[in-house]
Every structure is written in C-alpha cells, then in structure tokens.
Amino acid sequence: AAGERATLILTLDSDPTMPTLQGRAVDESGTPIASAELVARRVIGDTSPPQGWATRVRTDASGNFQIEIVWEPFKEGRLGFILARTAGEFVLGECGRFQAPVELTPGVHDVGDVMIARGPLLAAGVVTLADGKPVAHAEVTVSVEQKGRWSPAMNATGVTDATGAFELRGCFDATRLRVIARGPGMGTATVDADPGTSGLRIVLSPAGAIAGSVIVGALVEPRDLLVTCSAPGATAQDGIWRWPAVPRADGSFLLEGLAAGSYHVAITPRGGDEVVAEFDGVRVASGETTTDERLQALDLTKRLFACELSVFGPDGKLVSSEANVIWRATDFTATVRGGRWSQSGTVKIVSMHETLDVTVDVEGLRRAVVKRVQGHRDVHMKAGLPVRLVLRGEGRPPELPFFLQPMLTSEADESLAFGWDSRPFDIAGETRALAPAPGVYTVNVGVGRGRIFRGTLWLEIAPPQTVTIADLPGEQTIELRLDKAAIEKALKAYAD
C-alpha cells in the first residue's frame, strides 16, 4: 500500500540439469561454522594453487553450503575445491580442501563435512617504511611461480596489523613465492621467498604519481582515452602494474600509487588497440608527483578522430542490445565488442583514422555495412533472414540434461556466424534462427549440457555440411544430416 514498505523474499533453487555440490563447513572441533562467508575456488589435483573461476557462498545456521557447477570441468584431473573464509575482499588463512565426485551427474552431490582450519604458513613478516616505522593496514598478497611465470594466489591475502606484521596461510603447495605489499598512500614493494619463510621485511616508500593532460578535437572526449603506465617488463602478476587512468573532462589525468622508478606511459583509445602516444623514461620519485613536460597539454587533435553510429532496428527504434562493431581503415582492422555503447543506443569509435568502413552485427538482425564514415551516421538495420533447421537421418536430440546446438559460419567471412544464440534442437529435431546475411555456410552441431551453452564438445561431421541461405522474404527450411553414432561418440566423450 502507499507509504508502506514491502519485503520480497526470493527462494532460488539449484538448476536440476547441472551438478550441485552440497556440504557442511566445520571447524577443527567439528562444530558447524554457521552464517559464514566463504569463497570456493576450483583446483585441479591435490596440491595445485587455486585455478579458474571462484564463487562466494554463505553457510546457513547449520553450516551447510551449496556450490553449483555452472562451467564444465576441464579434463586435466579430478575436480576439487579450496574453501576459505573471507572478510570482505580479503581471503583469510582458514581454509579446507575437498574433491568433487568422479561422476558429476546432474543433481545434488553430498561432499560431507569440510573442515576449515588454519592453512600451512606461506610467509610472515612486517611491512615498514625505510626508517623502520611500521605500516598498518597494508594489503599483502602472494604470487606463485609456475612454469616460469608468476600467478596470483587468490586464496592468500592479508592485512598488516598496528605493528605492521602480517601472516599469509593457504591450502596449497608452492616452490617459490613472491610476496607483494601495498600500503595506503604508499607504492608497491615485492620480496621473493621460499614457502614457509618468516621474518620477512618489506620496505615501502611514499607513493609517487604521474600527472599530465591531453587536448582532443571534435567528437572525441577525454574519457574516450586510457592512460597506462608500467615499469619496464612489468605485468599484472608482478604486482607493480597499474590499471589505466581515464582523463577527466578537462583532459587532465593522474596515475597514482607508483613506487619510485622509471615508467613507460602509453595513451590508447578505450576499446581499441592503437597506441596514440607513448613515452619511455618517465621518472617517478618517492612521495612526489611527476609533471614530465612531454605529458603536459599533449595535443591529440590531429592524431585522434571519432565517429558515432546511431543503430536503429526494423521498428525504427534505437537498438538497445550490444553488438559487434568491426571497423577498417586502410591496412588496419579492429573489433569493438559491445563496448562504447551509450544508453541511447549510440556507439562511438575513436581511432587514429579520419574515415572508416564499419560493419555492424546485432543478434537477430541483418549485417549492416557502412562505407566511409565520418562524424555521425545513422545505421538502419533489417530483420535477419528466418531459417528453420531440421535434423534428418538417425541422429536425434539426446535426453536431458544434454542438448544439441547448431553453429553456422559463413565460408566467405568467419566473423559472420549464427545459431549458437538460438534455441537448441527440440525433441522433434527442429530449431529456428535468424541469419545475418545470405550466402554459403558451414554447419557444425555441438552437444551441451544443462541450460547454458558452455564447454561444448563438437560432434565430428565428415565431410562438413554446407548449406546455402538465399535472400528471400519468407522462412527457409534447411535439412541437416546427423548420424546417431556421432551423437553417441560426443556423449561418451563427456562421460570420459
């Protein structure tokens, strides 16, 4: 009623077509850990650091939890999980391991009690300033070395206490660690150590910054750019790589939280790969803001250009869904997937080319090709070509939770594909889709499980089937031949 507050309670059940793991979190004494926030991260094998996707779960009053397996597991080994307690964004050192059943069939699988206890020591020490003063509330993370590369261990994070002390624990083995510390208003520092090392001292310095500004021309806005900086050879895994800065409306930008050293600065369009400007040897001093003269009032008016496309559907309204936008200029080709769309249905392309040829693909609509675009252009798209796909022969759709999904790819242009976004074949062996253009297409049929088309294994169809879609106003029927043996082979691959 007016003026009253209503409470809406949603009860979400697990997907019966996908595997769901159910267990109970307990402490070392066997007492259930009630109403606790946990993070579950996939791991392959018994001692590997956590890999792949993670999901947050919360135990109920009895310590019970559920994890739905949305993605198909990889086949490198038996699927397992590390379950760790969290405090906000930080993963604590209390964790436990468990393995999923060998046969992950649809439905609920009980994994029993999972003991959450203090994990083995990874590293411990203090974070200080150069004068020995402790740094409280510094974030400490760890990366592990695997096959010559450093990868972040998501299940090992911590924060220093009032004395600057930290202790990192985790439920995995490693041969070498890189401990990374970041303090409030401080730069980043790293120390390599053997697992189980205590007494580490990580010294932080007041963070520096890089300040600059850009000047852009018509249609280009400062927010259309990204400014990045990195130390020579640094990557995100090193812990000293910095996320890009977006210039403010007046064109100014500030890259903060930098340790003292020399940096490479680059400016690129958002959603593009072109480097508009780059500079080496930008020096940053501890606690100071660098104003390198090369980065001040950087004039990009003759280097950057923008075009805007207002994309309209067959009903004359602006298209609200995302699209694939492919643009070409001379010998340069780039793809913008769904990005730079505004709520008004307009897509902006910022590049180093004044004139562009643009191809627009929107699900369910015919591909639109627009030549020599400058400035603003309206794009009016037509409805896709209706296609009815029918399975013939002995091959029929398998029983749930498995399904068959078509994929049609243009022989003239591999970027032109459809079918994967349509409904699976129904029990009668039929489905419908909208083709983005006429032409000759190669047909593949994939087998999936559940309601989500992921981790699909493709059926081997030899020779590949090709079909021709004509530019006709009515629905076209296309017959596909599929052997029963091909379906059985794919289903067996799932089981193996």
FITORGU-89457 format. One record per residue (C-alpha): residue in three letters; x, y, z. Coordinates in steps of 0.2 Angstrom, whole numbers, plus 5000, padded with zeros to 4 digits. Layout:
+------+------+------+------+
| rest |   xx |   yy |   zz |
+------+------+------+------+
|  ALA |    X |    Y |    Z |
...
+------+------+------+------+
end
This chain:
+------+------+------+------+
| rest |   xx |   yy |   zz |
+------+------+------+------+
|  ALA | 5000 | 5000 | 5000 |
|  ALA | 5005 | 5018 | 4998 |
|  GLY | 5018 | 5023 | 5011 |
|  GLU | 5021 | 5005 | 5017 |
|  ARG | 5037 | 4995 | 5014 |
|  ALA | 5035 | 4978 | 5007 |
|  THR | 5048 | 4964 | 5009 |
|  LEU | 5051 | 4952 | 4994 |
|  ILE | 5059 | 4935 | 4998 |
|  LEU | 5066 | 4926 | 4984 |
|  THR | 5070 | 4907 | 4985 |
|  LEU | 5082 | 4901 | 4972 |
|  ASP | 5083 | 4883 | 4969 |
|  SER | 5098 | 4874 | 4961 |
|  ASP | 5097 | 4870 | 4942 |
|  PRO | 5092 | 4852 | 4942 |
|  THR | 5101 | 4850 | 4925 |
|  MET | 5118 | 4854 | 4932 |
|  PRO | 5128 | 4846 | 4946 |
|  THR | 5127 | 4854 | 4963 |
|  LEU | 5139 | 4851 | 4977 |
|  GLN | 5132 | 4851 | 4995 |
|  GLY | 5142 | 4850 | 5011 |
|  ARG | 5144 | 4857 | 5029 |
|  ALA | 5158 | 4868 | 5034 |
|  VAL | 5165 | 4864 | 5052 |
|  ASP | 5180 | 4869 | 5062 |
|  GLU | 5194 | 4858 | 5069 |
|  SER | 5182 | 4853 | 5084 |
|  GLY | 5169 | 4848 | 5072 |
|  THR | 5157 | 4862 | 5076 |
|  PRO | 5147 | 4869 | 5061 |
|  ILE | 5153 | 4886 | 5055 |
|  ALA | 5136 | 4895 | 5054 |
|  SER | 5132 | 4910 | 5044 |
|  ALA | 5149 | 4912 | 5037 |
|  GLU | 5155 | 4920 | 5021 |
|  LEU | 5166 | 4908 | 5011 |
|  VAL | 5175 | 4908 | 4994 |
|  ALA | 5176 | 4892 | 4984 |
|  ARG | 5189 | 4891 | 4970 |
|  ARG | 5192 | 4877 | 4958 |
|  VAL | 5208 | 4867 | 4959 |
|  ILE | 5214 | 4853 | 4948 |
|  GLY | 5224 | 4839 | 4958 |
|  ASP | 5229 | 4839 | 4976 |
|  THR | 5242 | 4852 | 4978 |
|  SER | 5240 | 4865 | 4964 |
|  PRO | 5236 | 4883 | 4968 |
|  PRO | 5218 | 4888 | 4965 |
|  GLN | 5214 | 4890 | 4947 |
|  GLY | 5199 | 4896 | 4936 |
|  TRP | 5183 | 4903 | 4942 |
|  ALA | 5178 | 4906 | 4960 |
|  THR | 5161 | 4908 | 4968 |
|  ARG | 5156 | 4915 | 4985 |
|  VAL | 5144 | 4905 | 4996 |
|  ARG | 5137 | 4908 | 5013 |
|  THR | 5133 | 4894 | 5026 |
|  ASP | 5116 | 4893 | 5034 |
|  ALA | 5113 | 4891 | 5053 |
|  SER | 5119 | 4873 | 5052 |
|  GLY | 5135 | 4877 | 5042 |
|  ASN | 5128 | 4870 | 5026 |
|  PHE | 5133 | 4877 | 5009 |
|  GLN | 5130 | 4873 | 4991 |
|  ILE | 5141 | 4876 | 4975 |
|  GLU | 5133 | 4874 | 4958 |
|  ILE | 5145 | 4868 | 4944 |
|  VAL | 5140 | 4880 | 4930 |
|  TRP | 5155 | 4878 | 4919 |
|  GLU | 5160 | 4861 | 4913 |
|  PRO | 5176 | 4855 | 4922 |
|  PHE | 5192 | 4853 | 4912 |
|  LYS | 5199 | 4835 | 4910 |
|  GLU | 5216 | 4838 | 4916 |
|  GLY | 5212 | 4829 | 4933 |
|  ARG | 5199 | 4826 | 4946 |
|  LEU | 5189 | 4842 | 4950 |
|  GLY | 5192 | 4849 | 4968 |
|  PHE | 5190 | 4865 | 4978 |
|  ILE | 5198 | 4876 | 4991 |
|  LEU | 5185 | 4883 | 5003 |
|  ALA | 5191 | 4898 | 5013 |
|  ARG | 5184 | 4910 | 5025 |
|  THR | 5183 | 4928 | 5019 |
|  ALA | 5182 | 4945 | 5027 |
|  GLY | 5175 | 4957 | 5014 |
|  GLU | 5188 | 4957 | 4999 |
|  PHE | 5201 | 4948 | 5009 |
|  VAL | 5203 | 4929 | 5010 |
|  LEU | 5209 | 4923 | 5027 |
|  GLY | 5221 | 4909 | 5030 |
|  GLU | 5207 | 4897 | 5037 |
|  CYS | 5204 | 4885 | 5023 |
|  GLY | 5200 | 4867 | 5018 |
|  ARG | 5200 | 4856 | 5003 |
|  PHE | 5188 | 4844 | 4996 |
|  GLN | 5186 | 4834 | 4979 |
|  ALA | 5170 | 4833 | 4969 |
|  PRO | 5163 | 4815 | 4965 |
|  VAL | 5171 | 4807 | 4950 |
|  GLU | 5155 | 4806 | 4941 |
|  LEU | 5147 | 4824 | 4941 |
|  THR | 5130 | 4820 | 4935 |
|  PRO | 5115 | 4832 | 4936 |
|  GLY | 5108 | 4834 | 4954 |
|  VAL | 5114 | 4837 | 4971 |
|  HIS | 5130 | 4828 | 4977 |
|  ASP | 5134 | 4827 | 4996 |
|  VAL | 5153 | 4830 | 4999 |
|  GLY | 5150 | 4828 | 5018 |
|  ASP | 5159 | 4839 | 5031 |
|  VAL | 5173 | 4851 | 5025 |
|  MET | 5185 | 4856 | 5040 |
|  ILE | 5190 | 4874 | 5039 |
|  ALA | 5206 | 4876 | 5048 |
|  ARG | 5222 | 4887 | 5048 |
|  GLY | 5232 | 4883 | 5032 |
|  PRO | 5251 | 4880 | 5031 |
|  LEU | 5262 | 4895 | 5033 |
|  LEU | 5266 | 4903 | 5017 |
|  ALA | 5275 | 4919 | 5023 |
|  ALA | 5276 | 4930 | 5038 |
|  GLY | 5285 | 4946 | 5042 |
|  VAL | 5282 | 4965 | 5044 |
|  VAL | 5279 | 4980 | 5032 |
|  THR | 5289 | 4996 | 5037 |
|  LEU | 5295 | 5012 | 5030 |
|  ALA | 5313 | 5015 | 5026 |
|  ASP | 5316 | 5022 | 5044 |
|  GLY | 5308 | 5006 | 5052 |
|  LYS | 5291 | 5014 | 5056 |
|  PRO | 5278 | 5000 | 5054 |
|  VAL | 5265 | 5002 | 5040 |
|  ALA | 5247 | 4997 | 5047 |
|  HIS | 5233 | 4992 | 5036 |
|  ALA | 5245 | 4987 | 5021 |
|  GLU | 5237 | 4974 | 5009 |
|  VAL | 5249 | 4959 | 5007 |
|  THR | 5246 | 4946 | 4993 |
|  VAL | 5256 | 4932 | 4986 |
|  SER | 5260 | 4925 | 4969 |
|  VAL | 5267 | 4908 | 4965 |
|  GLU | 5279 | 4903 | 4952 |
|  GLN | 5273 | 4890 | 4939 |
|  LYS | 5282 | 4885 | 4924 |
|  GLY | 5292 | 4901 | 4924 |
|  ARG | 5278 | 4913 | 4926 |
|  TRP | 5270 | 4921 | 4941 |
|  SER | 5252 | 4919 | 4945 |
|  PRO | 5242 | 4927 | 4959 |
|  ALA | 5236 | 4915 | 4973 |
|  MET | 5219 | 4922 | 4976 |
|  ASN | 5216 | 4912 | 4992 |
|  ALA | 5231 | 4920 | 5001 |
|  THR | 5228 | 4938 | 5006 |
|  GLY | 5231 | 4948 | 5022 |
|  VAL | 5232 | 4965 | 5030 |
|  THR | 5245 | 4971 | 5042 |
|  ASP | 5241 | 4975 | 5060 |
|  ALA | 5246 | 4990 | 5070 |
|  THR | 5264 | 4984 | 5071 |
|  GLY | 5265 | 4981 | 5053 |
|  ALA | 5265 | 4962 | 5055 |
|  PHE | 5257 | 4950 | 5043 |
|  GLU | 5255 | 4931 | 5041 |
|  LEU | 5249 | 4923 | 5025 |
|  ARG | 5242 | 4905 | 5025 |
|  GLY | 5235 | 4894 | 5012 |
|  CYS | 5229 | 4877 | 5007 |
|  PHE | 5242 | 4873 | 4993 |
|  ASP | 5260 | 4869 | 4989 |
|  ALA | 5272 | 4880 | 4980 |
|  THR | 5291 | 4880 | 4976 |
|  ARG | 5293 | 4899 | 4976 |
|  LEU | 5283 | 4914 | 4982 |
|  ARG | 5283 | 4932 | 4978 |
|  VAL | 5276 | 4942 | 4992 |
|  ILE | 5268 | 4959 | 4987 |
|  ALA | 5264 | 4973 | 4999 |
|  ARG | 5254 | 4989 | 4996 |
|  GLY | 5251 | 5002 | 5009 |
|  PRO | 5239 | 5017 | 5010 |
|  GLY | 5247 | 5031 | 5001 |
|  MET | 5262 | 5020 | 4998 |
|  GLY | 5270 | 5012 | 4982 |
|  THR | 5271 | 4994 | 4980 |
|  ALA | 5286 | 4983 | 4985 |
|  THR | 5289 | 4964 | 4982 |
|  VAL | 5300 | 4951 | 4990 |
|  ASP | 5304 | 4933 | 4984 |
|  ALA | 5304 | 4920 | 4997 |
|  ASP | 5303 | 4901 | 4999 |
|  PRO | 5286 | 4895 | 5006 |
|  GLY | 5286 | 4895 | 5025 |
|  THR | 5298 | 4909 | 5027 |
|  SER | 5295 | 4920 | 5042 |
|  GLY | 5304 | 4936 | 5047 |
|  LEU | 5302 | 4945 | 5030 |
|  ARG | 5304 | 4963 | 5030 |
|  ILE | 5296 | 4973 | 5016 |
|  VAL | 5300 | 4991 | 5014 |
|  LEU | 5288 | 5003 | 5007 |
|  SER | 5290 | 5021 | 5001 |
|  PRO | 5278 | 5035 | 5000 |
|  ALA | 5269 | 5033 | 4983 |
|  GLY | 5273 | 5044 | 4968 |
|  ALA | 5262 | 5049 | 4954 |
|  ILE | 5262 | 5055 | 4936 |
|  ALA | 5251 | 5070 | 4931 |
|  GLY | 5248 | 5076 | 4913 |
|  SER | 5234 | 5082 | 4902 |
|  VAL | 5228 | 5079 | 4884 |
|  ILE | 5219 | 5090 | 4871 |
|  VAL | 5207 | 5082 | 4860 |
|  GLY | 5196 | 5088 | 4845 |
|  ALA | 5178 | 5087 | 4839 |
|  LEU | 5168 | 5072 | 4845 |
|  VAL | 5182 | 5065 | 4854 |
|  GLU | 5181 | 5067 | 4873 |
|  PRO | 5195 | 5064 | 4886 |
|  ARG | 5185 | 5050 | 4894 |
|  ASP | 5187 | 5041 | 4877 |
|  LEU | 5205 | 5038 | 4881 |
|  LEU | 5215 | 5027 | 4893 |
|  VAL | 5232 | 5031 | 4900 |
|  THR | 5243 | 5017 | 4906 |
|  CYS | 5260 | 5016 | 4914 |
|  SER | 5271 | 5001 | 4919 |
|  ALA | 5289 | 4998 | 4924 |
|  PRO | 5299 | 4990 | 4910 |
|  GLY | 5294 | 4972 | 4909 |
|  ALA | 5281 | 4973 | 4922 |
|  THR | 5265 | 4963 | 4921 |
|  ALA | 5249 | 4962 | 4932 |
|  GLN | 5256 | 4947 | 4940 |
|  ASP | 5271 | 4956 | 4946 |
|  GLY | 5261 | 4967 | 4957 |
|  ILE | 5268 | 4983 | 4951 |
|  TRP | 5257 | 4985 | 4936 |
|  ARG | 5244 | 4999 | 4936 |
|  TRP | 5226 | 5000 | 4930 |
|  PRO | 5224 | 5013 | 4917 |
|  ALA | 5218 | 5031 | 4921 |
|  VAL | 5204 | 5039 | 4912 |
|  PRO | 5207 | 5058 | 4909 |
|  ARG | 5195 | 5070 | 4917 |
|  ALA | 5183 | 5081 | 4907 |
|  ASP | 5196 | 5095 | 4907 |
|  GLY | 5209 | 5082 | 4899 |
|  SER | 5220 | 5081 | 4915 |
|  PHE | 5225 | 5063 | 4921 |
|  LEU | 5234 | 5057 | 4937 |
|  LEU | 5242 | 5040 | 4938 |
|  GLU | 5244 | 5037 | 4957 |
|  GLY | 5251 | 5024 | 4969 |
|  LEU | 5268 | 5022 | 4960 |
|  ALA | 5284 | 5016 | 4968 |
|  ALA | 5300 | 5026 | 4964 |
|  GLY | 5307 | 5022 | 4947 |
|  SER | 5306 | 5024 | 4928 |
|  TYR | 5290 | 5021 | 4919 |
|  HIS | 5283 | 5018 | 4901 |
|  VAL | 5267 | 5029 | 4898 |
|  ALA | 5255 | 5025 | 4884 |
|  ILE | 5239 | 5033 | 4878 |
|  THR | 5226 | 5022 | 4869 |
|  PRO | 5208 | 5024 | 4864 |
|  ARG | 5196 | 5014 | 4875 |
|  GLY | 5190 | 4998 | 4867 |
|  GLY | 5204 | 5000 | 4854 |
|  ASP | 5222 | 4993 | 4852 |
|  GLU | 5230 | 5008 | 4843 |
|  VAL | 5244 | 5017 | 4853 |
|  VAL | 5241 | 5035 | 4850 |
|  ALA | 5256 | 5041 | 4860 |
|  GLU | 5269 | 5033 | 4871 |
|  PHE | 5284 | 5039 | 4881 |
|  ASP | 5299 | 5030 | 4890 |
|  GLY | 5309 | 5035 | 4904 |
|  VAL | 5296 | 5045 | 4914 |
|  ARG | 5304 | 5046 | 4931 |
|  VAL | 5294 | 5045 | 4947 |
|  ALA | 5302 | 5050 | 4964 |
|  SER | 5295 | 5044 | 4981 |
|  GLY | 5281 | 5054 | 4988 |
|  GLU | 5281 | 5066 | 4973 |
|  THR | 5270 | 5070 | 4958 |
|  THR | 5280 | 5070 | 4941 |
|  THR | 5275 | 5083 | 4928 |
|  ASP | 5285 | 5077 | 4914 |
|  GLU | 5284 | 5091 | 4901 |
|  ARG | 5281 | 5078 | 4887 |
|  LEU | 5264 | 5074 | 4895 |
|  GLN | 5258 | 5091 | 4898 |
|  ALA | 5244 | 5098 | 4886 |
|  LEU | 5248 | 5084 | 4874 |
|  ASP | 5239 | 5089 | 4858 |
|  LEU | 5230 | 5074 | 4850 |
|  THR | 5218 | 5084 | 4839 |
|  LYS | 5227 | 5078 | 4823 |
|  ARG | 5230 | 5061 | 4829 |
|  LEU | 5213 | 5055 | 4835 |
|  PHE | 5196 | 5055 | 4827 |
|  ALA | 5179 | 5049 | 4831 |
|  CYS | 5163 | 5043 | 4823 |
|  GLU | 5146 | 5040 | 4831 |
|  LEU | 5134 | 5027 | 4825 |
|  SER | 5116 | 5028 | 4830 |
|  VAL | 5109 | 5010 | 4826 |
|  PHE | 5091 | 5008 | 4823 |
|  GLY | 5081 | 4991 | 4822 |
|  PRO | 5067 | 4987 | 4809 |
|  ASP | 5055 | 4995 | 4821 |
|  GLY | 5063 | 5012 | 4819 |
|  LYS | 5069 | 5012 | 4837 |
|  LEU | 5087 | 5013 | 4843 |
|  VAL | 5094 | 4996 | 4846 |
|  SER | 5097 | 4993 | 4865 |
|  SER | 5106 | 4977 | 4864 |
|  GLU | 5125 | 4975 | 4862 |
|  ALA | 5133 | 4972 | 4845 |
|  ASN | 5149 | 4968 | 4837 |
|  VAL | 5156 | 4983 | 4828 |
|  ILE | 5171 | 4979 | 4816 |
|  TRP | 5179 | 4994 | 4808 |
|  ARG | 5193 | 4995 | 4794 |
|  ALA | 5204 | 5009 | 4788 |
|  THR | 5217 | 5006 | 4775 |
|  ASP | 5228 | 4991 | 4782 |
|  PHE | 5221 | 4992 | 4800 |
|  THR | 5207 | 4982 | 4807 |
|  ALA | 5200 | 4982 | 4824 |
|  THR | 5185 | 4975 | 4833 |
|  VAL | 5174 | 4983 | 4847 |
|  ARG | 5163 | 4970 | 4855 |
|  GLY | 5148 | 4978 | 4864 |
|  GLY | 5159 | 4992 | 4870 |
|  ARG | 5156 | 5011 | 4870 |
|  TRP | 5138 | 5009 | 4869 |
|  SER | 5128 | 5023 | 4877 |
|  GLN | 5110 | 5021 | 4885 |
|  SER | 5104 | 5030 | 4869 |
|  GLY | 5109 | 5016 | 4858 |
|  THR | 5124 | 5025 | 4850 |
|  VAL | 5141 | 5018 | 4848 |
|  LYS | 5157 | 5028 | 4847 |
|  ILE | 5173 | 5023 | 4838 |
|  VAL | 5188 | 5033 | 4842 |
|  SER | 5203 | 5029 | 4831 |
|  MET | 5218 | 5036 | 4823 |
|  HIS | 5209 | 5036 | 4806 |
|  GLU | 5198 | 5050 | 4800 |
|  THR | 5187 | 5039 | 4788 |
|  LEU | 5181 | 5022 | 4792 |
|  ASP | 5172 | 5007 | 4784 |
|  VAL | 5161 | 5000 | 4798 |
|  THR | 5152 | 4983 | 4799 |
|  VAL | 5138 | 4981 | 4812 |
|  ASP | 5132 | 4964 | 4818 |
|  VAL | 5117 | 4964 | 4830 |
|  GLU | 5109 | 4947 | 4836 |
|  GLY | 5094 | 4943 | 4826 |
|  LEU | 5097 | 4957 | 4813 |
|  ARG | 5105 | 4958 | 4796 |
|  ARG | 5123 | 4963 | 4795 |
|  ALA | 5125 | 4982 | 4790 |
|  VAL | 5140 | 4988 | 4781 |
|  VAL | 5143 | 5007 | 4781 |
|  LYS | 5156 | 5015 | 4770 |
|  ARG | 5167 | 5030 | 4773 |
|  VAL | 5160 | 5035 | 4789 |
|  GLN | 5165 | 5052 | 4796 |
|  GLY | 5157 | 5061 | 4811 |
|  HIS | 5139 | 5055 | 4815 |
|  ARG | 5130 | 5042 | 4804 |
|  ASP | 5113 | 5034 | 4807 |
|  VAL | 5113 | 5015 | 4803 |
|  HIS | 5096 | 5007 | 4799 |
|  MET | 5096 | 4988 | 4801 |
|  LYS | 5084 | 4975 | 4794 |
|  ALA | 5077 | 4959 | 4802 |
|  GLY | 5088 | 4944 | 4800 |
|  LEU | 5083 | 4930 | 4787 |
|  PRO | 5072 | 4917 | 4796 |
|  VAL | 5079 | 4900 | 4795 |
|  ARG | 5071 | 4883 | 4800 |
|  LEU | 5084 | 4869 | 4804 |
|  VAL | 5078 | 4852 | 4804 |
|  LEU | 5088 | 4836 | 4808 |
|  ARG | 5086 | 4821 | 4796 |
|  GLY | 5093 | 4804 | 4797 |
|  GLU | 5095 | 4793 | 4813 |
|  GLY | 5103 | 4807 | 4824 |
|  ARG | 5090 | 4814 | 4836 |
|  PRO | 5092 | 4826 | 4851 |
|  PRO | 5098 | 4816 | 4867 |
|  GLU | 5088 | 4816 | 4883 |
|  LEU | 5090 | 4830 | 4896 |
|  PRO | 5101 | 4837 | 4903 |
|  PHE | 5110 | 4836 | 4886 |
|  PHE | 5105 | 4846 | 4870 |
|  LEU | 5111 | 4849 | 4853 |
|  GLN | 5115 | 4867 | 4847 |
|  PRO | 5119 | 4872 | 4829 |
|  MET | 5133 | 4884 | 4823 |
|  LEU | 5133 | 4891 | 4806 |
|  THR | 5149 | 4900 | 4800 |
|  SER | 5150 | 4910 | 4783 |
|  GLU | 5163 | 4902 | 4771 |
|  ALA | 5166 | 4920 | 4765 |
|  ASP | 5169 | 4928 | 4782 |
|  GLU | 5172 | 4918 | 4798 |
|  SER | 5166 | 4933 | 4809 |
|  LEU | 5149 | 4930 | 4801 |
|  ALA | 5141 | 4916 | 4812 |
|  PHE | 5125 | 4912 | 4820 |
|  GLY | 5115 | 4898 | 4828 |
|  TRP | 5124 | 4897 | 4844 |
|  ASP | 5112 | 4911 | 4851 |
|  SER | 5096 | 4901 | 4845 |
|  ARG | 5086 | 4888 | 4855 |
|  PRO | 5093 | 4871 | 4855 |
|  PHE | 5085 | 4857 | 4844 |
|  ASP | 5069 | 4852 | 4851 |
|  ILE | 5063 | 4834 | 4854 |
|  ALA | 5057 | 4834 | 4836 |
|  GLY | 5074 | 4839 | 4829 |
|  GLU | 5069 | 4857 | 4824 |
|  THR | 5075 | 4874 | 4829 |
|  ARG | 5074 | 4891 | 4821 |
|  ALA | 5087 | 4905 | 4819 |
|  LEU | 5089 | 4922 | 4811 |
|  ALA | 5103 | 4923 | 4798 |
|  PRO | 5113 | 4939 | 4797 |
|  ALA | 5116 | 4938 | 4778 |
|  PRO | 5113 | 4927 | 4763 |
|  GLY | 5127 | 4915 | 4757 |
|  VAL | 5136 | 4898 | 4759 |
|  TYR | 5138 | 4892 | 4777 |
|  THR | 5147 | 4878 | 4785 |
|  VAL | 5136 | 4869 | 4798 |
|  ASN | 5143 | 4861 | 4815 |
|  VAL | 5132 | 4854 | 4828 |
|  GLY | 5138 | 4854 | 4846 |
|  VAL | 5132 | 4845 | 4861 |
|  GLY | 5130 | 4854 | 4878 |
|  ARG | 5123 | 4850 | 4895 |
|  GLY | 5111 | 4860 | 4906 |
|  ARG | 5103 | 4876 | 4900 |
|  ILE | 5120 | 4885 | 4897 |
|  PHE | 5129 | 4883 | 4881 |
|  ARG | 5147 | 4882 | 4888 |
|  GLY | 5161 | 4869 | 4887 |
|  THR | 5153 | 4862 | 4872 |
|  LEU | 5161 | 4847 | 4863 |
|  TRP | 5158 | 4847 | 4844 |
|  LEU | 5152 | 4832 | 4835 |
|  GLU | 5163 | 4826 | 4821 |
|  ILE | 5154 | 4828 | 4805 |
|  ALA | 5164 | 4822 | 4790 |
|  PRO | 5163 | 4829 | 4777 |
|  PRO | 5157 | 4846 | 4784 |
|  GLN | 5140 | 4850 | 4779 |
|  THR | 5137 | 4866 | 4769 |
|  VAL | 5121 | 4875 | 4766 |
|  THR | 5115 | 4890 | 4756 |
|  ILE | 5104 | 4903 | 4763 |
|  ALA | 5096 | 4914 | 4750 |
|  ASP | 5090 | 4932 | 4751 |
|  LEU | 5071 | 4928 | 4752 |
|  PRO | 5057 | 4936 | 4762 |
|  GLY | 5050 | 4920 | 4769 |
|  GLU | 5056 | 4907 | 4781 |
|  GLN | 5069 | 4894 | 4773 |
|  THR | 5070 | 4876 | 4778 |
|  ILE | 5087 | 4868 | 4779 |
|  GLU | 5089 | 4850 | 4782 |
|  LEU | 5104 | 4843 | 4791 |
|  ARG | 5110 | 4825 | 4791 |
|  LEU | 5117 | 4819 | 4808 |
|  ASP | 5122 | 4801 | 4812 |
|  LYS | 5117 | 4793 | 4828 |
|  ALA | 5135 | 4786 | 4830 |
|  ALA | 5141 | 4804 | 4830 |
|  ILE | 5130 | 4809 | 4844 |
|  GLU | 5134 | 4794 | 4855 |
|  LYS | 5153 | 4797 | 4852 |
|  ALA | 5151 | 4815 | 4859 |
|  LEU | 5141 | 4809 | 4874 |
|  LYS | 5154 | 4796 | 4878 |
|  ALA | 5167 | 4810 | 4877 |
|  TYR | 5158 | 4819 | 4890 |
|  ALA | 5157 | 4804 | 4901 |
|  ASP | 5176 | 4801 | 4899 |
+------+------+------+------+
end
